[in-house]
Amino acid sequence: MMYWYDHDLDGWGYAWMSIGMVLFWGLLIAGFVILVRLAMRPDPSSMNRRELVAEQLLAERFARGEIDEKEYTDRLATLRRHLTAGHS
């Protein structure tokens, strides 16, 4: 009743087991990294919020009299040009 003597792992068995372990952990770590990157990616709607916040700050400076109308329109045009170029 010696069933297990013929079923030991030989050199190739250990090699395949090691390769399988490296592949398993590599795929697990790669999947974790991909999930973290997807979670940290900014959503497109946040870009719209950034535009509004930047324009609101500029409008507040204009309303307080920190900048004149020409500077306000120039900066607003530059801001909108820069932000729309970033979306493309």
C-alpha positions in Angstrom: 0.0 0.0 0.0 2.6 2.5 -1.0 0.7 4.8 -3.3 2.7 8.0 -2.8 6.1 6.9 -3.8 5.5 7.2 -7.5 3.8 10.7 -7.3 6.6 12.9 -5.9 7.4 16.2 -7.6 10.6 15.9 -9.7 12.7 18.9 -10.9 10.1 19.9 -13.5 7.3 19.7 -11.0 9.1 22.2 -8.7 9.9 24.4 -11.7 6.2 24.6 -12.9 5.1 25.1 -9.3 7.5 28.1 -9.0 6.5 29.6 -12.3 2.8 29.2 -11.4 3.4 30.9 -8.0 5.3 33.8 -9.7 2.5 34.2 -12.3 -0.2 34.1 -9.6 1.4 36.8 -7.5 2.4 38.9 -10.5 -1.2 38.9 -11.8 -2.5 39.6 -8.3 -0.2 42.6 -7.9 -0.9 43.9 -11.4 -4.6 43.7 -10.8 -4.2 45.6 -7.6 -2.1 48.3 -9.3 -4.7 48.6 -12.1 -7.5 49.0 -9.6 -5.6 51.7 -7.7 -4.9 53.6 -10.9 -8.5 53.5 -12.0 -9.6 54.7 -8.6 -7.2 57.6 -8.6 -8.0 58.7 -12.2 -9.8 62.1 -12.2 -13.3 61.9 -13.5 -14.2 64.1 -16.5 -16.8 66.0 -14.6 -14.1 67.3 -12.2 -12.6 69.2 -15.2 -15.9 71.1 -15.6 -15.8 71.9 -11.9 -12.2 73.2 -12.2 -13.2 75.4 -15.1 -16.0 76.9 -13.0 -13.9 77.4 -10.0 -11.2 79.2 -12.0 -13.7 81.4 -13.7 -15.4 82.2 -10.4 -12.1 83.2 -8.8 -11.3 85.4 -11.8 -14.8 87.0 -11.6 -14.4 87.6 -7.8 -11.1 89.4 -8.4 -12.8 91.5 -11.1 -15.7 92.3 -8.7 -13.3 93.3 -5.9 -11.6 95.7 -8.3 -8.2 93.9 -8.2 -8.1 93.7 -12.0 -9.7 95.9 -14.7 -12.0 94.8 -17.4 -9.3 94.4 -20.1 -7.2 92.2 -17.8 -10.3 90.2 -16.8 -11.4 89.5 -20.5 -7.8 88.7 -21.5 -7.3 86.3 -18.6 -10.7 84.7 -19.1 -10.0 84.1 -22.8 -6.6 82.6 -21.9 -8.2 80.4 -19.3 -10.9 79.2 -21.6 -8.4 78.6 -24.4 -6.1 76.6 -22.1 -8.9 74.5 -20.5 -10.5 73.6 -23.9 -7.1 72.7 -25.3 -6.6 70.3 -22.3 -9.9 68.5 -23.1 -8.9 67.7 -26.7 
